[in-house]
Amino acid sequence: MRTAPTVTPAILEALYEEALCLTEAARAEFSMTRTTHTPLRAVRNAGGPAAVSDKRTSERMALSCEALRTTTRLMHAMAWLLNFRAYFNGELDAFQLRRFGRLPAAQPASSAEELAALSAPARAVVEASCIFYARLARLDRAFYRDEETASPTLEHLHSRIGRAFAAG
């Protein structure tokens, strides 16, 4: 398997450090206290004690959903980076990397209402994680593009399978 010029061990290490920083920022932003299970900072001020509890509940739900999406996105990114790190260190061969090293497709985007319920720092972490994931997705596509286009036999098999399923 050839590596694309944009994927090198040095770039992967820099991305790994960035992923660690983003993961720590997400942990800090979305952490909950143990006693009250209320977010430390991430939910916007709901207007004080007179705020409607339904609004507070929807804000907590939005926070929980975004926390799960963001941490999942970052864990997929970390796994991708660790797979490539192992490949460049000789701990995975090309077959193993092809089989287990692909970056999963991005998750559906958050709704504007969900993002609006978050504090500005929480939104910043969510947006930074989305941008980071998109960068990794571009690298993933670039890394595998050479291999996929280099194999006409594989393309032929894909087209045969596609025709077989289309026929019925």
C-alpha positions in Angstrom: 0.0 0.0 0.0 1.5 3.4 -1.0 1.0 6.4 1.2 -0.3 9.6 -0.3 2.2 12.4 0.1 -0.3 14.1 2.5 -0.2 11.3 5.0 3.1 11.0 6.8 4.1 9.9 10.3 5.0 13.5 11.2 1.6 14.8 10.1 -0.2 12.0 11.9 1.7 12.8 15.1 0.7 16.4 14.9 -2.9 15.4 14.3 -2.8 13.0 17.2 -1.7 15.8 19.5 -4.5 18.0 18.2 -7.0 15.2 18.7 -5.8 14.8 22.3 -6.2 18.5 22.9 -9.7 18.4 21.4 -10.6 15.3 23.4 -9.5 17.0 26.6 -11.5 20.2 25.7 -14.6 18.1 25.1 -14.1 16.3 28.4 -13.8 19.5 30.3 -16.7 21.2 28.5 -19.2 18.3 28.7 -18.2 17.0 32.1 -21.0 16.6 34.7 -20.8 16.9 38.5 -21.2 13.7 40.3 -23.7 15.0 42.9 -26.2 17.0 40.9 -25.7 15.6 37.4 -25.9 19.1 36.0 -23.5 20.4 33.4 -20.7 22.5 34.9 -20.6 25.1 32.1 -21.9 23.8 28.8 -25.6 24.7 28.9 -26.4 28.4 28.4 -28.0 30.2 31.3 -31.6 29.4 31.1 -32.8 32.6 32.7 -32.4 31.8 36.4 -34.8 30.0 38.7 -37.9 31.3 36.9 -37.0 29.4 33.7 -39.4 26.8 32.6 -38.3 23.3 33.5 -39.2 22.0 30.0 -36.6 24.4 28.5 -34.0 23.3 31.0 -34.8 19.7 30.1 -34.5 20.3 26.4 -31.2 22.1 27.0 -29.9 19.1 29.0 -31.1 16.8 26.3 -29.3 18.9 23.6 -26.2 18.9 25.7 -26.3 15.1 26.2 -26.8 14.5 22.5 -24.0 16.9 21.5 -21.7 15.5 24.1 -22.3 12.0 22.8 -21.9 13.0 19.1 -18.7 15.0 19.9 -17.0 12.3 22.0 -18.0 9.6 19.4 -16.5 11.7 16.6 -13.3 12.3 18.6 -13.0 8.6 19.5 -13.4 7.6 15.9 -10.7 10.1 15.0 -8.4 8.8 17.7 -8.9 5.2 16.6 -8.1 6.2 13.0 -5.0 8.0 14.1 -3.8 5.1 16.3 -4.4 2.6 13.4 -2.2 4.7 11.1 0.4 5.2 13.8 0.5 1.4 14.2 0.8 1.0 10.5 3.7 3.4 10.2 5.4 1.7 13.2 5.1 -1.7 11.5 2.6 -3.0 14.0 -0.2 -3.4 11.3 0.3 -4.6 7.8 -1.4 -3.1 4.7 -4.1 -5.7 4.7 -5.0 -5.0 8.4 -5.0 -1.3 7.8 -7.3 -1.6 4.7 -9.7 -3.9 6.7 -9.8 -2.0 10.0 -8.3 1.4 9.4 -11.0 3.3 7.4 -12.6 6.3 9.1 -16.3 5.8 9.6 -18.7 8.2 7.7 -19.4 11.4 9.5 -22.5 11.5 11.7 -25.5 13.6 10.8 -25.1 17.3 11.6 -26.6 18.8 14.7 -29.7 20.9 14.3 -29.6 24.6 14.8 -31.8 24.3 17.8 -29.5 21.8 19.5 -26.5 24.0 18.9 -28.3 27.1 20.1 -29.0 25.5 23.4 -25.2 25.1 24.1 -22.9 27.7 25.5 -20.5 29.4 23.2 -17.5 27.3 24.5 -19.4 24.1 24.0 -20.4 25.1 20.4 -16.7 25.9 19.7 -15.7 22.4 20.8 -18.4 20.8 18.7 -17.4 22.9 15.6 -13.7 22.3 16.1 -14.3 18.5 16.3 -16.4 18.6 13.1 -13.7 20.5 11.3 -11.0 18.2 12.6 -13.0 15.1 11.5 -13.5 16.6 8.0 -9.8 17.0 7.7 -9.2 13.4 8.7 -11.9 12.3 6.2 -10.0 14.1 3.4 -6.8 12.4 4.5 -8.5 9.0 4.6 -9.9 9.4 1.1 -6.5 10.6 -0.2 -4.7 7.7 1.4 -6.9 5.0 -0.1 -7.6 6.7 -3.4 -4.3 5.5 -5.0 -4.9 1.9 -4.0 -8.5 1.9 -5.2 -7.8 3.4 -8.6 -4.7 1.2 -9.0 -6.7 -2.0 -9.0 -8.8 -2.4 -12.2 -9.7 -5.9 -11.1 -11.3 -4.6 -8.0 -13.2 -2.0 -10.0 -14.3 -4.7 -12.3 -15.6 -6.8 -9.4 -17.4 -3.9 -7.9 -19.1 -3.2 -11.2 -20.1 -6.8 -11.6 -21.6 -6.9 -8.1 -23.4 -3.7 -8.8 -24.9 -5.0 -12.0 -25.9 -8.3 -10.2 -27.8 -6.4 -7.5 -29.3 -4.0 -10.0 -30.6 -6.9 -12.1 -32.5 -8.4 -9.3 
